[in-house]
Amino acid sequence: MALHTKRLVRPQLIPVRQNSWRIALKTVTAAAVGVVLAFTQAGTGHAEPTQAELEAQIDTQWNQLEPTIEQHNKLKAELAANQAKVQELTDKLRPLELQVDLALTRVSGISARYYKGGNASVFNAILTTGSPTTLADQLSLLDHIARAELTQIKDAIELKQQYDKEKAPLDVLLEEQTKQEAELAAKEKSIRAEVQRLNDLRIKAFGTTESAGSTQPVPCPYEYIPSAGGRAAKVACQQIGKSYVFGSSGPKTFDCSGLTMYAWAHANAGVTLRHYTQWQYQDTKRVTKSQLQPGDLIFYYSDRHHVGMYVGGGWIVHAPHSGDVVRMKRFDSAPISGYGRPVSSA
């Protein structure tokens, strides 16, 4: 999220590169046209846009992109969870897989003998279907296979059927994982292109991608309380000056929900936040503005696509947008949609 800040650099003409991520990024691109028009109108007799107006236009585009970034974080977390499930199922199935391999190895000796005896078609039928195809096949096979050998074949078939049944959920997960990986790669490519375009807009307009003003205008935390929230706020303050990178949760770079997740993870409070603003909203206790304490989370905009950490005195620490760094900001510099207090999951 980009919180409004006045700029001191005179705006210049800005070319816009077309980009889209399905509907979300099409909206961002459409908004970019407004920035171009603002510049071109300045050269055709219309009033030149003020620095504040230009900043607001670029911020609007970023705020349209940030929900896509948070959706990317959600997809990335879901993929990681899916990969963990795949590994868990794979490990669980490994002993059964070894049993199946051993049983089939034993049966292979039997099959070799019956191939030599001219019973290959009958033997293939029982291995693939679990039973002979006809009564005549069954009688013929019983004439050639000893009871002990039949038991081995039956055990091998049952093990193979059990393995296939238990492996079915794994196959579904693997297919889902492949789709998630492809979607994540496409989304990352689109986001990177759009982030670069917005960075170019800021550089051409203001000469820098960073917001104006000090990253830490007052002591951080502004007020310290000896609590889990106080420790989390202190950790967040220690990240001031580190670069924003979408999808990052530290220790060297952050996005908005990655910063809050990292701060609480290192507060030694038994609090686990997930890397997605909507999940963080769901996983925190609702508090009011008057109840705010250092360490509480403040969510912004109606879709809660941005989050910052309250550090006292009306200040937050947040990771604003690509090209900028973790910094302090007044907590009410953007529309607030809710307040949340992380609680221990223990």
Secondary structure, 3 states (H helix, E strand, C coil): CCCCCCCCCCCCCCCCCCCCCHHHHHHHHHHHHHHHHHHHHHCCCCCCCCHHHHHHHHHHHHHHHHHHHHHHHHHHHHHHHHHHHHHHHHHHHHHHHHHHHHHHHHHHHHHHHHHHCCCHHHHHHHHHHCCCCCHHHHHHHHHHCCHHHHHHHHHHHHHHHHHHHHHHHHHHHHHHHHHHHHHHHHHHHHHHHHHHHHHHHHHHHHCCCCCCCCCCCCCCCCCCCCCHHHHHHHHHHCCCCCEECCCCECCCEECHHHHHHHHHHCCCCCCCCCCCHHHHHHCEEECCHHHCCCCCEEEECCCCCEEEEEEECCEEEECCCCCCECEEEECCCCCEEEEEEECCCC
